[in-house]
Amino acid sequence: MILASSSPRRQELLQQIGIKFEVIPSDCEEIMDADISPEDLVMGNALKKARDVACKSFYRDVVLGADTVVAIDKKIFGKPASEEEAKEMLLTIAGRSHDVYTGISLVINNKEYCDYSKTTVKFTKMSEKEILDYIATGEPLDKAGAYGIQGKAAQYVEEIRGCYFNIVGLPLALLKRMVNEAGIELK
C-alpha cells in the first residue's frame, strides 16, 4: 500500500493494525469550497490525492488517499492557517457539538473506491485562556478543526458519537470494509 499523505496520525493507525505501507505524499492542493457538502468535499479531496500519487506509475499498487474536515453551522474547517484562525475555530466549537468527516479513497489498478465516515463530537466549554494555552502548545496548527483528539484536546471532549479513529484521520473499520469490497488483502 502507498499512503498518499504525510500525516503521522494516519501512519500510526496503519501501523497499529499491521499494514505495511510506503508514504508518498500527494502534491495536489486540497479544495475548500463552502458550496460543496462536507461528504463530497472529503471524498473529492481523498480521491484527488490518491489519483495524484497513483498516476505517477504506481497503478500496480494500492494507493490510499484521505481527507478530514470539521463542520459546524454550515462552516467547514480544515487545518488552520494561523494561530488566529485556530482560535476562531476553537471558539466556534467550544461548548458545542460538531461533525468530523473523513473521506478515504483507494485507487487500485485503475479502479477507484471512495467513501466517508462521519463522527459527532461534543466539546466542553473552553475559556479564552484555555484556548490560548492550547494553541501555545502548537498542537492545533496541523489538524482539521484546530484540535487533536489523541493529544491535549482530549480533556475537552465530552462525548463522541461514531468512530473515534475517524476523528484522528482514518476510520479503520471503513478502510477494512473498502479493502474487502475491492477484493484485496493487505499485509
Sine and cosine of phi, psi and omega as CSV:
sin_phi,cos_phi,sin_psi,cos_psi,sin_omega,cos_omega
0.00,0.00,0.58,-0.81,0.13,-0.99
-0.92,-0.40,0.80,-0.60,0.07,-1.00
-1.00,-0.07,0.89,-0.46,-0.04,-1.00
-1.00,0.04,0.73,0.69,-0.05,-1.00
-0.42,-0.91,0.57,-0.82,0.06,-1.00
-0.99,-0.13,0.17,0.99,-0.04,-1.00
-0.88,0.47,0.88,-0.48,0.04,-1.00
-0.89,0.46,-0.52,0.85,-0.01,-1.00
-0.93,0.37,-0.67,0.74,0.05,-1.00
-0.91,0.42,-0.62,0.79,0.04,-1.00
-0.89,0.46,-0.70,0.71,0.02,-1.00
-0.88,0.48,-0.65,0.76,-0.01,-1.00
-0.92,0.39,-0.66,0.75,0.05,-1.00
-0.90,0.43,-0.64,0.77,0.06,-1.00
-0.90,0.44,-0.64,0.77,-0.02,-1.00
-0.85,0.53,-0.61,0.79,-0.02,-1.00
-0.99,-0.13,0.15,0.99,0.16,-0.99
0.99,0.15,0.37,0.93,0.03,-1.00
-1.00,0.01,0.78,-0.62,0.08,-1.00
-1.00,0.10,0.71,-0.70,-0.07,-1.00
-0.45,-0.89,0.28,-0.96,0.10,-1.00
-0.88,-0.48,0.56,-0.83,0.01,-1.00
-0.98,-0.20,0.87,-0.50,0.14,-0.99
-0.73,-0.68,1.00,-0.07,-0.06,-1.00
-0.89,0.45,0.60,-0.80,0.07,-1.00
-0.95,0.30,0.55,-0.83,0.05,-1.00
-1.00,-0.05,-0.14,0.99,-0.11,-0.99
-0.97,0.25,0.47,-0.89,0.00,-1.00
-1.00,0.04,0.69,-0.73,0.02,-1.00
-0.95,0.31,0.57,-0.82,0.07,-1.00
-1.00,0.02,0.72,-0.70,0.14,-0.99
-0.80,-0.60,0.99,-0.13,-0.09,-1.00
-0.79,-0.61,0.90,-0.44,-0.05,-1.00
-0.91,0.41,-0.27,0.96,0.00,-1.00
-1.00,0.08,-0.10,0.99,0.01,-1.00
-0.98,-0.22,0.66,-0.75,0.04,-1.00
-0.89,0.46,0.46,-0.89,0.02,-1.00
-0.84,0.55,-0.61,0.79,0.00,-1.00
-0.88,0.47,-0.76,0.65,-0.01,-1.00
-0.93,0.38,-0.56,0.83,0.00,-1.00
-0.89,0.46,-0.78,0.63,-0.05,-1.00
-0.93,0.36,-0.60,0.80,0.04,-1.00
-0.93,0.37,-0.65,0.76,0.03,-1.00
-0.90,0.44,-0.69,0.72,0.02,-1.00
-0.92,0.39,-0.65,0.76,0.01,-1.00
-0.89,0.46,-0.70,0.72,-0.01,-1.00
-0.92,0.39,-0.65,0.76,0.02,-1.00
-0.86,0.51,-0.69,0.73,0.01,-1.00
-0.91,0.41,-0.71,0.71,-0.02,-1.00
-0.90,0.43,-0.68,0.74,0.03,-1.00
-0.89,0.46,-0.66,0.75,-0.01,-1.00
-0.84,0.54,-0.70,0.72,-0.01,-1.00
-0.98,0.22,-0.65,0.76,-0.04,-1.00
-0.89,0.46,-0.60,0.80,-0.06,-1.00
-0.95,0.31,-0.14,0.99,0.03,-1.00
-1.00,0.04,0.67,0.74,0.07,-1.00
0.94,0.33,0.42,0.91,0.03,-1.00
-0.96,-0.27,0.36,0.93,-0.07,-1.00
-0.88,0.48,-0.30,0.95,0.03,-1.00
-0.97,0.25,-0.23,0.97,-0.05,-1.00
-0.97,-0.24,0.23,-0.97,0.16,-0.99
-1.00,0.05,0.86,-0.51,0.01,-1.00
-0.93,-0.36,0.80,-0.60,-0.02,-1.00
-0.95,-0.32,0.85,-0.53,0.11,-0.99
-0.92,-0.40,0.52,-0.85,0.00,-1.00
-0.53,-0.85,0.45,-0.90,0.05,-1.00
-0.49,-0.87,0.66,-0.75,-0.02,-1.00
-0.78,-0.63,0.69,-0.73,0.11,-0.99
-0.67,-0.74,0.30,-0.95,0.10,-0.99
-0.93,-0.37,0.67,-0.74,0.00,-1.00
-0.78,-0.62,0.71,-0.70,0.05,-1.00
-0.41,-0.91,0.68,-0.73,0.03,-1.00
0.79,0.62,0.66,0.75,-0.01,-1.00
0.88,0.47,0.30,0.95,0.11,-0.99
-0.96,-0.27,0.58,-0.82,0.04,-1.00
-0.89,-0.45,0.80,-0.59,0.01,-1.00
-0.93,-0.36,0.84,-0.54,0.19,-0.98
-1.00,-0.09,-0.62,-0.79,0.07,-1.00
-0.99,0.17,0.68,-0.73,0.02,-1.00
-0.93,0.36,0.61,-0.79,0.00,-1.00
-1.00,0.09,-0.23,0.97,-0.06,-1.00
-0.39,-0.92,0.18,-0.98,0.07,-1.00
-0.90,0.43,-0.59,0.80,0.02,-1.00
-0.90,0.44,-0.66,0.75,0.04,-1.00
-0.92,0.39,-0.61,0.79,0.06,-1.00
-0.88,0.48,-0.67,0.74,0.03,-1.00
-0.88,0.48,-0.71,0.71,0.02,-1.00
-0.87,0.49,-0.67,0.74,0.01,-1.00
-0.89,0.45,-0.73,0.68,-0.04,-1.00
-0.92,0.39,-0.60,0.80,0.07,-1.00
-0.89,0.45,-0.57,0.82,-0.01,-1.00
-0.95,0.32,-0.66,0.76,-0.08,-1.00
-1.00,0.00,-0.30,0.95,-0.04,-1.00
-0.87,0.49,0.77,-0.63,0.03,-1.00
0.98,0.22,0.18,0.98,-0.08,-1.00
-0.68,-0.73,0.18,-0.98,0.13,-0.99
-1.00,-0.09,0.54,-0.84,0.07,-1.00
-0.58,-0.81,0.25,-0.97,0.00,-1.00
-0.94,-0.33,0.65,-0.76,0.08,-1.00
-0.93,-0.37,0.80,-0.60,0.00,-1.00
-0.89,-0.45,0.73,-0.68,0.16,-0.99
-0.79,-0.61,0.81,-0.59,0.11,-0.99
-0.99,-0.16,0.65,-0.76,0.12,-0.99
-0.79,-0.61,0.59,-0.81,-0.01,-1.00
-0.70,-0.72,0.68,-0.73,0.10,-0.99
-0.90,-0.44,0.75,-0.66,0.13,-0.99
-0.89,-0.45,0.87,-0.49,-0.07,-1.00
-0.69,-0.72,0.90,-0.44,0.04,-1.00
0.74,0.67,0.78,0.63,0.01,-1.00
0.92,0.38,0.09,1.00,0.11,-0.99
-0.99,-0.16,0.58,-0.81,-0.06,-1.00
-0.82,-0.57,0.69,-0.73,0.05,-1.00
-0.79,-0.61,0.74,-0.68,-0.06,-1.00
-0.57,-0.82,0.67,-0.75,0.04,-1.00
-0.36,-0.93,0.03,-1.00,0.01,-1.00
-0.58,-0.81,0.26,-0.96,0.08,-1.00
-0.78,-0.62,0.55,-0.84,0.02,-1.00
-0.79,-0.61,0.73,-0.69,0.04,-1.00
-0.75,-0.66,0.68,-0.73,0.05,-1.00
-0.99,-0.16,0.74,-0.67,-0.04,-1.00
-0.83,-0.56,0.75,-0.66,0.09,-1.00
-0.95,-0.30,0.82,-0.58,0.04,-1.00
-1.00,-0.10,0.52,-0.86,0.17,-0.99
-0.97,0.26,0.18,-0.98,0.11,-0.99
-0.93,0.37,0.54,-0.84,0.04,-1.00
-0.77,-0.64,0.72,-0.70,0.09,-1.00
-0.96,0.26,0.30,-0.95,0.04,-1.00
-0.88,0.48,-0.59,0.81,0.05,-1.00
-0.89,0.45,-0.69,0.72,0.03,-1.00
-0.88,0.48,-0.66,0.75,0.02,-1.00
-0.89,0.45,-0.72,0.69,-0.01,-1.00
-0.91,0.42,-0.64,0.77,0.05,-1.00
-0.89,0.45,-0.65,0.76,0.02,-1.00
-0.91,0.40,-0.69,0.73,0.03,-1.00
-0.88,0.48,-0.60,0.80,0.00,-1.00
-0.88,0.47,-0.36,0.93,0.04,-1.00
-0.95,0.31,-0.32,0.95,-0.05,-1.00
1.00,0.10,-0.20,0.98,-0.07,-1.00
-0.87,0.49,-0.62,0.78,-0.09,-1.00
-0.95,0.31,-0.27,0.96,-0.23,-0.97
-0.96,0.28,-0.29,0.96,0.02,-1.00
-0.86,-0.51,0.48,0.88,-0.06,-1.00
-0.74,-0.67,0.65,-0.76,0.05,-1.00
-0.85,0.53,0.72,-0.69,0.00,-1.00
0.98,0.22,0.02,1.00,0.06,-1.00
0.94,0.35,0.49,0.87,0.11,-0.99
-0.47,-0.88,0.45,-0.89,0.10,-1.00
-0.89,-0.45,0.92,-0.38,-0.05,-1.00
-0.90,0.43,-0.45,0.89,-0.03,-1.00
-1.00,0.10,0.05,1.00,-0.02,-1.00
-0.87,-0.49,-0.61,-0.79,-0.08,-1.00
-0.91,0.42,-0.41,0.91,0.00,-1.00
-0.94,0.34,-0.21,0.98,0.00,-1.00
-0.82,0.58,-0.52,0.85,-0.03,-1.00
-0.93,0.36,-0.22,0.98,-0.01,-1.00
-0.97,-0.23,-0.01,1.00,-0.03,-1.00
-1.00,0.01,0.91,-0.41,-0.05,-1.00
-1.00,-0.01,-0.57,0.82,-0.08,-1.00
-0.41,-0.91,0.56,-0.83,0.07,-1.00
-0.76,-0.65,0.75,-0.66,0.13,-0.99
-0.84,-0.54,0.96,-0.27,-0.02,-1.00
0.81,-0.59,-0.32,-0.95,-0.11,-0.99
-0.98,0.18,0.86,-0.50,0.05,-1.00
-0.87,0.50,-0.68,0.73,-0.08,-1.00
-0.91,0.40,-0.41,0.91,0.11,-0.99
-0.87,0.49,-0.65,0.76,-0.01,-1.00
-0.92,0.39,-0.58,0.82,0.02,-1.00
-0.94,0.33,-0.47,0.88,0.08,-1.00
0.76,-0.65,0.01,1.00,0.02,-1.00
-0.41,-0.91,0.99,-0.14,0.00,-1.00
-0.93,0.37,0.97,-0.24,-0.16,-0.99
-0.92,0.39,-0.62,0.78,0.02,-1.00
-0.90,0.43,-0.63,0.77,0.05,-1.00
-0.91,0.42,-0.69,0.73,0.04,-1.00
-0.86,0.52,-0.71,0.70,0.00,-1.00
-0.87,0.50,-0.70,0.71,0.01,-1.00
-0.88,0.47,-0.69,0.73,-0.02,-1.00
-0.91,0.41,-0.65,0.76,0.04,-1.00
-0.89,0.45,-0.68,0.73,0.03,-1.00
-0.89,0.45,-0.69,0.72,0.02,-1.00
-0.88,0.47,-0.56,0.83,0.01,-1.00
-0.97,0.23,-0.21,0.98,0.04,-1.00
0.96,0.27,0.50,0.86,0.02,-1.00
-0.90,-0.44,0.37,-0.93,0.05,-1.00
-0.87,-0.48,0.82,-0.57,0.01,-1.00
-0.98,-0.22,0.65,-0.76,0.03,-1.00
-0.81,-0.58,0.00,0.00,0.00,0.00
